[in-house]
Amino acid sequence: MNKPRVWLTRSIYEPAVKKLSEYAEVEIWPAENPPPPEVIVEKVEGIEGLLTMLTDPITAAVINHASRLKVISQMAVGFDNIDIEAATRQGIPVGHTPGVLTETTADFAWALLMAAARRVVEADREVHQGIWRAWGPDVLTGVDVYGATLGIIGFGRIGKALARRALGFSMRVLYNDPKRDEQAEKDLGVEYRDLDTLLQESDFISLHTYYTAELHHLINRQRFARMKDGSIFINTARGGLVDHEALLWALESKKLAAAALDVFDPEPIPGDHPLLKFPNLILTPHIASASAHTRQKMAMIAVDNLIAGLRGERLAFCANPQVYNA
């Protein structure tokens, strides 16, 4: 009996590939950079299973071109690069990897917060450039984290994990989410605020909400203007949530003391973007989940989702569970 054919848009953890190879004929895009959109369209025509990354545009045109496709499995918690409605119309379940990267991503958001507060990256750059300023009262002074107020926008798994870290620094934690979580308020001592009030009261603001078209540029110039003078802004969620022209204004006007972004729109950030001139802006290339242990677990979950879809079984982690009700 012939094995189903699957295509991976990037090389992943070898034991995961080995497991998948027991069930399917596996082809892997060989390059480090994502496959071009036209290659994706070409490849999906003859496969039953597709394993994707966040950088792969799985549009309605791609899905409609995939006449044999039974399952899409994304190696990420988010899936805004995939046309979920088109997949559901075609009866194709879409897998993703939630939960597994919660603590790793919260660790990284906390690392960015601390680095921005204490100007770690600026100081490191100076030393590497041969600059060692004489000690002085104002040399590379940052802001205190201990006892400050942290505002968390989006209070899902990662937002709650960040709150737990902040409590260890005796921070006051505010949160905003479409759904108020009174149990978390009781268990963690966090306080609910509407978005504008959270922005006005917080010394640090960390973004952890999902991206949707309705939330595009959730953080715009008006919302930056509502933030405290000298506050610090962190985004490890999605680049499209932030109006980067507004962020440029917030840094130029010194409304913000610093910012740190692990995500951008578009990615990668253009090399001539004016934000790159700010030494108090930390930029990392979408690596919040990039611990070896977490990426290995993500690969195994993605493969398990793919295998389940190929066998006609329900995916353990499905982004469009409504596909099973059709």
C-alpha positions as CSV (number, residue, x, y, z in Angstrom):
1,M,0.0,0.0,0.0
2,N,1.4,3.4,-1.0
3,K,2.1,5.8,1.8
4,P,0.5,9.3,1.7
5,R,2.7,12.1,0.6
6,V,3.5,15.0,2.9
7,W,5.6,18.1,2.5
8,L,7.4,20.0,5.2
9,T,8.1,23.7,4.5
10,R,11.2,23.5,6.7
11,S,13.5,20.9,8.2
12,I,12.5,20.0,11.8
13,Y,13.7,17.8,14.7
14,E,15.0,14.6,13.2
15,P,13.2,12.1,15.5
16,A,9.9,13.8,14.5
17,V,10.7,13.3,10.8
18,K,11.6,9.7,11.5
19,K,8.3,9.1,13.2
20,L,6.4,10.7,10.4
21,S,8.3,8.6,7.8
22,E,6.8,5.5,9.3
23,Y,3.4,6.7,8.1
24,A,4.1,8.9,5.0
25,E,6.5,9.6,2.2
26,V,8.2,12.8,3.4
27,E,9.6,15.6,1.4
28,I,11.3,18.6,3.1
29,W,12.0,22.0,1.7
30,P,15.8,22.1,1.8
31,A,16.5,25.8,2.3
32,E,16.7,27.8,5.5
33,N,14.5,30.5,4.1
34,P,10.8,29.9,3.6
35,P,9.6,28.5,0.2
36,P,8.3,31.1,-2.2
37,P,4.5,31.3,-2.5
38,E,4.6,29.8,-6.0
39,V,6.5,26.8,-4.7
40,I,3.9,26.2,-2.0
41,V,1.1,26.3,-4.7
42,E,3.1,23.8,-6.8
43,K,3.9,21.4,-4.0
44,V,0.4,21.2,-2.4
45,E,-1.2,19.8,-5.6
46,G,0.1,16.3,-5.1
47,I,0.2,15.8,-1.3
48,E,-2.1,14.6,1.4
49,G,-0.4,16.3,4.3
50,L,1.3,19.7,4.8
51,L,3.4,20.8,7.7
52,T,3.9,24.6,7.8
53,M,5.5,27.4,9.7
54,L,4.2,30.9,10.6
55,T,6.0,32.4,7.6
56,D,4.2,30.3,5.1
57,P,1.2,32.0,3.4
58,I,-1.5,29.3,3.2
59,T,-4.1,31.3,1.4
60,A,-7.5,30.3,0.0
61,A,-5.8,30.0,-3.4
62,V,-3.3,27.5,-2.0
63,I,-5.9,25.5,-0.3
64,N,-8.3,25.4,-3.3
65,H,-5.4,24.2,-5.4
66,A,-4.7,21.2,-3.0
67,S,-7.2,18.7,-4.3
68,R,-5.8,15.7,-2.3
69,L,-4.9,17.6,0.9
70,K,-6.3,16.0,4.1
71,V,-4.6,17.9,6.8
72,I,-2.5,21.0,7.5
73,S,-0.3,21.0,10.6
74,Q,1.3,24.2,11.7
75,M,4.4,24.1,14.0
76,A,3.3,27.2,16.0
77,V,0.5,28.2,18.4
78,G,-0.7,30.9,16.1
79,F,-2.2,30.3,12.7
80,D,-3.1,33.7,11.2
81,N,-1.0,32.9,8.1
82,I,-3.6,30.2,7.2
83,D,-7.0,30.9,5.7
84,I,-8.9,28.9,8.3
85,E,-12.3,29.5,6.6
86,A,-11.1,28.2,3.3
87,A,-9.6,25.1,5.0
88,T,-12.9,24.5,6.8
89,R,-14.9,24.8,3.7
90,Q,-12.7,22.1,2.1
91,G,-13.1,19.9,5.1
92,I,-9.4,20.2,6.0
93,P,-8.5,20.2,9.7
94,V,-5.7,22.6,10.7
95,G,-3.4,21.6,13.6
96,H,-1.3,23.8,15.8
97,T,0.9,23.5,18.9
98,P,-0.6,25.5,21.8
99,G,0.4,25.1,25.4
100,V,3.9,23.6,24.8
101,L,5.6,27.0,24.4
102,T,3.9,28.9,27.2
103,E,6.7,28.9,29.7
104,T,9.4,29.4,27.2
105,T,7.7,32.4,25.6
106,A,7.0,33.9,29.0
107,D,10.7,33.4,29.9
108,F,11.6,35.3,26.8
109,A,9.1,38.1,27.3
110,W,10.5,38.5,30.8
111,A,14.1,38.6,29.5
112,L,13.1,41.4,27.1
113,L,11.5,43.3,29.9
114,M,14.5,43.1,32.1
115,A,16.9,43.8,29.3
116,A,15.0,46.9,28.2
117,A,14.6,48.2,31.8
118,R,18.3,47.9,32.6
119,R,19.6,48.8,29.1
120,V,21.5,45.5,28.8
121,V,21.7,45.5,25.0
122,E,22.9,49.1,24.8
123,A,25.6,48.4,27.4
124,D,26.7,45.3,25.6
125,R,26.9,47.2,22.3
126,E,29.1,49.9,23.8
127,V,31.6,47.4,25.3
128,H,31.8,45.5,22.0
129,Q,32.5,48.8,20.2
130,G,35.3,49.6,22.5
131,I,33.4,52.2,24.5
132,W,33.8,52.0,28.3
133,R,32.5,55.2,29.8
134,A,33.8,56.3,33.2
135,W,31.4,55.4,36.0
136,G,29.0,58.2,36.7
137,P,25.6,58.7,38.3
138,D,23.8,58.9,35.0
139,V,25.7,56.4,32.9
140,L,23.3,53.8,31.3
141,T,20.8,54.3,34.1
142,G,17.6,52.3,33.6
143,V,14.4,51.8,35.5
144,D,13.5,49.5,38.4
145,V,11.4,46.5,37.8
146,Y,11.0,45.5,41.4
147,G,7.8,47.0,42.8
148,A,6.7,48.5,39.5
149,T,3.3,48.0,37.7
150,L,3.1,45.6,34.8
151,G,0.2,45.7,32.4
152,I,-0.5,42.5,30.4
153,I,-2.7,42.8,27.3
154,G,-4.1,39.3,26.5
155,F,-4.4,37.1,29.6
156,G,-4.2,33.6,28.2
157,R,-1.6,30.9,29.1
158,I,1.4,33.1,28.3
159,G,0.0,36.2,29.9
160,K,-0.7,34.3,33.1
161,A,2.8,32.8,33.0
162,L,4.3,36.3,32.7
163,A,2.2,37.4,35.6
164,R,3.6,34.7,37.8
165,R,7.2,35.8,37.0
166,A,6.3,39.4,37.8
167,L,4.9,38.5,41.2
168,G,8.3,37.2,42.2
169,F,9.5,40.8,41.7
170,S,6.7,42.2,43.9
171,M,5.1,43.9,40.8
172,R,1.6,45.0,40.8
173,V,0.0,43.2,37.8
174,L,-2.9,44.6,35.8
175,Y,-4.4,42.7,32.9
176,N,-6.8,43.3,30.0
177,D,-8.6,40.5,28.1
178,P,-12.0,40.1,26.4
179,K,-13.0,37.8,29.2
180,R,-12.4,38.7,32.8
181,D,-10.8,36.0,34.8
182,E,-12.0,36.3,38.4
183,Q,-10.3,33.1,39.4
184,A,-6.9,34.4,38.3
185,E,-7.6,37.6,40.2
186,K,-8.2,35.5,43.3
187,D,-5.3,33.1,42.8
188,L,-2.6,35.6,41.5
189,G,-3.8,38.9,42.9
190,V,-3.9,40.5,39.5
191,E,-6.3,43.3,38.7
192,Y,-8.6,43.7,35.7
193,R,-8.5,47.0,33.8
194,D,-10.1,48.3,30.6
195,L,-7.4,48.8,28.0
196,D,-7.1,52.6,28.3
197,T,-6.8,52.5,32.1
198,L,-4.2,49.7,31.9
199,L,-2.1,51.8,29.6
200,Q,-2.3,54.9,31.8
201,E,-1.4,53.0,35.0
202,S,1.4,50.6,33.8
203,D,5.1,51.2,34.0
204,F,5.7,48.2,31.7
205,I,3.2,46.9,29.1
206,S,3.5,43.4,27.6
207,L,1.4,42.3,24.6
208,H,0.2,38.7,24.5
209,T,-3.1,38.7,22.6
210,Y,-3.9,36.8,19.5
211,Y,-3.9,38.6,16.2
212,T,-7.1,39.1,14.2
213,A,-8.1,41.6,11.5
214,E,-10.1,43.4,14.1
215,L,-7.1,43.8,16.3
216,H,-4.8,45.1,13.6
217,H,-2.8,48.0,15.0
218,L,-4.5,47.6,18.4
219,I,-1.6,49.6,19.7
220,N,-1.7,52.8,17.7
221,R,-0.6,56.4,18.2
222,Q,-3.6,57.2,20.4
223,R,-2.8,54.3,22.7
224,F,0.9,55.0,22.9
225,A,-0.1,58.6,23.9
226,R,-2.2,57.2,26.8
227,M,0.9,55.3,28.2
228,K,2.8,56.8,31.1
229,D,5.8,59.0,30.2
230,G,8.9,56.8,30.4
231,S,7.1,53.5,30.2
232,I,8.5,50.4,28.5
233,F,6.6,48.4,25.8
234,I,7.2,44.7,25.0
235,N,5.7,42.7,22.1
236,T,6.2,39.0,21.8
237,A,2.7,38.3,20.2
238,R,2.3,39.4,16.6
239,G,3.8,42.3,14.7
240,G,0.5,43.4,13.1
241,L,-0.9,44.3,16.5
242,V,1.3,47.4,16.6
243,D,1.4,50.4,14.4
244,H,5.1,50.7,13.9
245,E,4.9,54.3,12.7
246,A,3.2,55.1,16.0
247,L,6.0,53.3,17.8
248,L,8.5,55.5,15.9
249,W,6.6,58.5,17.3
250,A,6.6,57.1,20.8
251,L,10.4,56.6,20.8
252,E,11.2,59.9,19.0
253,S,9.1,61.9,21.4
254,K,10.5,60.0,24.4
255,K,7.0,58.9,25.4
256,L,8.6,55.5,25.9
257,A,11.8,55.0,27.8
258,A,12.4,51.8,25.7
259,A,10.7,49.1,23.8
260,A,11.5,45.5,22.8
261,L,10.0,43.6,19.9
262,D,10.3,39.9,19.0
263,V,7.8,40.3,16.2
264,F,7.4,42.8,13.4
265,D,5.2,43.5,10.4
266,P,6.5,42.7,7.9
267,E,9.1,40.2,8.9
268,P,12.0,40.6,8.5
269,I,12.1,44.3,9.4
270,P,13.4,46.3,6.4
271,G,17.1,47.1,6.7
272,D,16.4,50.8,6.2
273,H,13.5,51.1,8.7
274,P,13.9,54.2,10.8
275,L,13.2,52.2,14.0
276,L,16.6,50.6,13.7
277,K,18.3,53.9,14.7
278,F,17.1,53.7,18.3
279,P,19.5,52.2,20.7
280,N,16.7,51.8,23.3
281,L,14.7,49.5,21.0
282,I,15.6,45.8,21.3
283,L,14.7,43.7,18.2
284,T,14.9,39.9,18.1
285,P,13.9,37.8,15.1
286,H,10.8,36.0,16.3
287,I,12.6,33.6,18.7
288,A,10.4,33.7,21.8
289,S,9.8,30.0,21.6
290,A,13.4,29.2,20.6
291,S,14.6,26.8,23.3
292,A,15.7,23.5,21.9
293,H,13.5,21.5,24.3
294,T,10.4,23.5,23.3
295,R,11.0,23.4,19.6
296,Q,11.5,19.6,19.8
297,K,8.2,19.3,21.6
298,M,6.5,21.5,19.0
299,A,7.8,19.4,16.2
300,M,6.5,16.2,17.8
301,I,3.0,17.7,18.4
302,A,2.9,19.0,14.8
303,V,3.8,15.5,13.5
304,D,1.3,13.8,15.7
305,N,-1.4,16.2,14.4
306,L,-0.3,15.5,10.8
307,I,-0.4,11.7,11.3
308,A,-3.9,11.9,12.9
309,G,-5.2,13.9,10.0
310,L,-3.7,11.4,7.5
311,R,-5.4,8.6,9.3
312,G,-8.8,10.4,9.4
313,E,-8.6,10.8,13.2
314,R,-9.4,13.9,15.2
315,L,-6.4,16.2,15.7
316,A,-5.4,16.6,19.3
317,F,-4.8,20.3,18.8
318,C,-7.1,21.7,16.1
319,A,-7.5,25.3,15.2
320,N,-10.8,24.8,13.4
321,P,-12.7,22.1,15.4
322,Q,-15.9,23.2,13.5
323,V,-14.5,21.1,10.6
324,Y,-15.7,18.0,12.5
325,N,-19.3,19.3,12.7
326,A,-19.7,19.6,8.9
